[in-house]
Each structure stands twice: as C-alpha cells, then as structure tokens.
Amino acid sequence: MKEKYITIVGFNHYYGVTPFKIGKKIKCVKEPDNPYDGEAIKATMKQIGMVGYVANSPYTVATGTKSAGGIAHKVKKKFTVEVMFITRTKVICKVIDGFKEKKRVDLGEEEAGIPRECEIAR
C-alpha cells in the first residue's frame, strides 16, 4: 500500500509544538459529532491528551498530505501516525497503523468477465 501522510494543525490552541518530536507516535480519533466539522479527526498523545487536529482545509493541508476528509474512508475510527516533519504551523505525519482492510469480492466467472459460452467442459 502506498504511504499516506497527514498534517496536524491547531496545536497552538493546546500545548504548542513542544510535545512533538520526530518519530513520536500520535493516536488519531475520528470525531463525527464535532459541531464545527463532521469530518474532524483529533490528535492525542498519551499522558497529555488532545494536541491538535488533522488539517481539513485547503489552506492548512500541506502539499502531498491527505486532509481529514481525504483519509477518513481509508482508516478505522482510531489510527496511529508517526511524526516525520515539524514546522512552526504544521506537523507532518505518516499513517502507520489503523488502515481499513480492503474488501475482497469473490466474483463468479460471468462477473469476472468470462462469458458463459467460454466455460470449459467439466
């Protein structure tokens, strides 16, 4: 699977950039009942709690990363990210755990594109 990256923002409303270190693991949790953004995903750290949100605006999502809405359908309710880069306004993280399993569909021969008249005599 291709690597997925997200941007964490809003940390200045909590503890600032101080808790973030390269390689640090962060737990992300979908927040569908958020009154401001139905696609909100909060970022939390053990011992600290809430440290920010996954960016979900074209103005805050770093180039090359997924927005909260763009990653939500690919991950479970809770997933883990690892800090890769830190700037004054953004923390770029790689999604490392919590991807949804791809559903496999077992197609019959006809659905798989094999016409019935091409069946091999059994």
Salt bridges, closest charged atoms under 4 A:
GLU3 OE2 - LYS94 NZ 3.60
GLU82 OE1 - LYS25 NZ 3.96
GLU109 OE2 - ARG122 NH2 3.27
GLU110 OE1 - ARG116 NH2 2.63
GLU119 OE2 - ARG116 NH1 3.60
